[in-house]
Structures are given as structure tokens and as C-alpha cells.
Amino acid sequence: MKALVLALSAALALALAACSTDRNRTSSSSGGTSNSSTSGIKGTAHDATLTTKVKSALAADVGLKTLTGISVDSEGSTVTLKGSVDTDANKRRAEQVARGVDGVSTVKNELTVEAKR
């Protein structure tokens, strides 16, 4: 199961990086410099990789792997968690797991607690 999650996450990261490459080529051909396009590609690829690592860590955590309402986004070394969880303990745990991922320096925990119905 973990191998499947990691494989799918890696495929997603590569797909996102490929989309970014096309967008940056367009801006480069309309007057942007290739140097800024290259740094944009690297930044987007790094962000996608970090997002994938955090999602994989959350999926691997026994207490959190059944939660599907957590969305992860990253920019630089800052990760943002959004969505909803069922308890305050799971909200804190998700933040703790994200902070433990290599490359994460800041976690913005925007998760809301909503009791299961």
C-alpha cells in the first residue's frame, strides 16, 4: 500500500512539473528570460516534491491514514494544511507529521475540526 501511494505521489509530482514546464515556456517566448523560467520550474518541482512527501507522511501515519479531508500545498519550505478533521488531536497530529518531513520549515495549519455525523 505504501509503495502504491509513493508511486502515485511521484507520478503526480512529475505531472505537475511537466505542466509547469509548458507554462514557463510560454512566458519565456513572450519576453521572459529563460533564467527566470528555469528557477520557476525548479521551484514548482520542489514544491510538488515537498507536497508529495507530506501527503505520503500523512497517509503513512496510522492515526491519520483514514482521513481524506486533508489538502496539502507547499511554497518553498512552507506547507499549508487545509480541510477538515474529526478531532483537535488529529489536527495537531497532522501538523506534527508535516513538521517532521525533511525540507519543511513552517506549517500553516488551516484545518478545521468537524465532528463526524
N, C-alpha and C positions, 0 to 999 in steps of 0.2 A: 504494500500500500504506500509506504513512504517513497519507494522508488518511483512509483507511478506519479505521485504528487510532485516529486522533484523533476521528473521528466517533463510533465506538463508545464510546470513553472518555468523550466529552462526554455521550452518551446515558446511560451508566451513572451518571455524576455527577448528572445531573438526576433519574434514577430514585431514587437514594439520598436525594437531598434531599427528594423528594416523600414517600418513606417516613417520613423524619424528621419532616416537617410533620404527618402524620397522628398519629404517636406523641405529639408535643408538644401537639397539640390535645386529645388525650385527657387528658394530665396537667394541662393548663390548665383543663379543665372539671371536674376533680376537686379543685380547690382551688389549683392552681399559679398563679403570676402570669403574665400574658401577656408581661411584660418578660423573665422567665427563659426562656420558650418562644422568644421571638424570638432571644435570644442563643444558645440551643441550636441553633436552625435555622441561624443564621449560622455557628456553629462546625462543625456537621456538614457544611454545604455547603462550607466552607473545607477541611475535612479531605478530603472526597471530591474536591474540585478538586486539592488537592495530591497525593493518591494517584494521580489520573489523570495529572497532569503527570509524576510519577516513573515510572509504568508506561510512558508514551509515550516518555520519555527512554531507558529500558532497552530498549524494543522498537526504537528507532531506532539504538542502538549496534550497529555491525557485529559486534563480538565477542560480544555478549550476546543478539542478537535471536533466536537459535535456542534459547536456554534458556527452558524453560517452567516450571521448578520454583521460580521466584521469586515470592513473595507480598509485596505491599506494603500497609502500613497506616500511617495517619498520625493524629496527635492534636496539634492546634496546629501548631507548626512542626517537630515531631519525627516522623521517618519510621522505621518498623521494617521491615527486610527479613527474611523468613523463607523457609525451604525449603532446597533443596539445589542445588549447582552442582558441576561436574565437576573444577574445579581451584581452588587457592588464588588464582591470578591472577584468575580470574573472580569470586571472592568479593570481592577487593579492588577490581576494576574496577566491580562493581555498586555498591559503596559510594561510589566516586569519582563515578560518574554521578549517583547520588542526591544527593550533596552539591552537585553543580553545578546542581541545579534551583533556580530562583528561589523563595524562600519557605521553603526547608529550612534549619534552623539546626543540627539534630542528627540523626545517623543511628545507629540501633541495628542493627548488623549481626549478626543471629542466623542467618545462612546456615551450613549445614554443607557440607563437601566430601565428596562421594561419587563415587568413580571410576566411570566408565561401565562397564557389564557387557557 
